[in-house]
Amino acid sequence: MNSRLAEEGRRKVVLHLAGCKACREEMALLIKLKKNQEENLKEVPQEIKTSAFSQIPKKKTWQNVFQCLDPLYDAMKLVGMTVRFATELI
């Protein structure tokens, strides 16, 4: 559990888990997934960060810069959505 529940909510969840094998198994799976994700999360290597910025055209126009950053923006948006989703489930 992510400890965002009030005390009353936590009690209800604990009582439910005590009597529901399917939910206990799902909770155990979610805990394993969270632990696995945390253990395997790695910092992006500097060479990748550097090479990503080398893709920006040398001609300094804002339009070119923003167009080159579109894939990075999309990737970061997807990462953010995934992390929020995982955080809400765990």
N, C-alpha and C positions, 0 to 999 in steps of 0.2 A: 504494500500500500504506500501511497505517496505522502501520507500524514497531512493531507489538506482537509480531511474531514473533521468536523467538530466531534467532541467526545461521544455524544449520542449517536452520531452516524457511525463512528468506529465500533461502538457496541453492537449496533445492528449488523454490521458487516461480519464481525467476529461470530456472532450468534448464527448468522446464516451459513458461514463457512463451516461451523461446527457440525451442521446437519446436512450439508450438501457436498457430496463427494465430487460431483462434476465441477463445481465452482472452486473447490480446493485444488483440484488438478489443474484447472485453468490458471488459478493464481500462482501455483508452483511454476507453470510454464512461463508465465509473464515475468516472474522473478528471475528465472534462468535466462530469459531473453535479455532482460535489463542488465544482468550481471555480465553476460557475454558481450553485449554492446559496449558497456563501460570498459571491460578489459581489452577490447580490440580497437577502441577509438584511438586514432593516432593523429599527431600533428601533421599538417601538410608540409612535405619537405620544401626547403627553401628553393631548390632548383625548379620545382614545379611552379611555385609562386613567381619566380623570376621569369620563367619561360612564358607564363601566361601574360605578363605585362609586356614582354617583347613582341607580342602579337598586335599591340596597339600601333597603328600607323604613325610614322614620324611626322607626317603633315598634321599640324596642330589645329584641327577644327573640332568643335564640340560634337558635331554630328558623327564624325568618324570615331571619336572616342566612345560615344554612347553606343554606337552600333557594335563596336568590338566588345563592349562590356555586356551586351545582351545575354550571351550564353552564360557568363559568370553570374549575372543577376538571376537568371532562370535556375541555375544549379543551386545557388544559395537559398533561393525561395523554396525549392524542393527540399533542401536539407532542413530548413526551418520548419516546414510543414511536417516532415517526418519526425523531427525531434519533439514538436508539440504533440503530435499524435501518440508517440511512444510515451511521453510524460503523462498524458492524460490516462493512458491505459494502465500504467504501472504505478 
